[in-house]
Structure formats: C-alpha cells, structure tokens
C-alpha cells in the first residue's frame, strides 16, 4: 500500500477511535478542517502539515505513514475499551485480573 494511503487510513482510524467529528479532530491537531479533509481524502499534504499532525497526535510520523496495521490496532483497542463496560459487574479481584490481561494485550498490540 502506498504511504499516502496508509497515512489517510491511519488518520481515519484514529479519528474514529477518538469519536471526534472532523471539526474536533482538526482543532485538536491544530490544522484547518479543510486541510484535514483533504489529507483524509488523498493522504497528500506538505511535510510541515504531516509533522503537525504527528505532533498533535503524539506519535511519530513514521508510524502514521508506515504502520499498515495501525488502523486495525486502533479498531481493536477501541473495541476492547468499549468492552470494559462489562467489568462493572465483576468483583474487584476479577476486575484486576481482567485489567492485567488487558494491559498485556495492549503491550503486544502496541509493540
């Protein structure tokens, strides 16, 4: 997959993970909505804008343009977090055990 398509897909996945509108996401990244919309559509942008986006997300530009599995990792993390609602019905010790496993899963996903 081409780098600009990976970039666009990863941005879409991160936006979905955050549950933000295009306006909110652009505001958090410190770029105009029209610029973000263009980047999300084509993946093409200036190096300066790409660096601003990476900095705004707190991730490396390398991972945004090179990690073909980032969108899948983001979707999995979102699903896992949503699944944590069921923890409320568990005892304290059961919750601690589930969270320990959850942290281990996230370590594997993010490495």
C-alpha positions, 0 to 999 in steps of 0.5 A: 500500500502506498504511504499516502494511503496508509497515512489517510487510513491511519488518520481515519482510524484514529479519528474514529477511535477518538469519536471526534467529528472532523471539526474536533479532530482538526482543532485538536491537531491544530490544522484547518478542517479543510486541510484535514479533509483533504489529507483524509481524502488523498493522504497528500499534504506538505511535510510541515502539515504531516509533522503537525499532525504527528505532533498533535497526535503524539506519535511519530510520523513514521508510524502514521505513514508506515504502520499498515496495521495501525488502523486495525490496532486502533479498531481493536483497542477501541473495541476492547475499551468499549468492552470494559463496560462489562467489568462493572459487574465483576468483583474487584479481584476479577476486575484486576485480573481482567485489567492485567490481561488487558494491559498485556494485550495492549503491550503486544498490540502496541509493540 
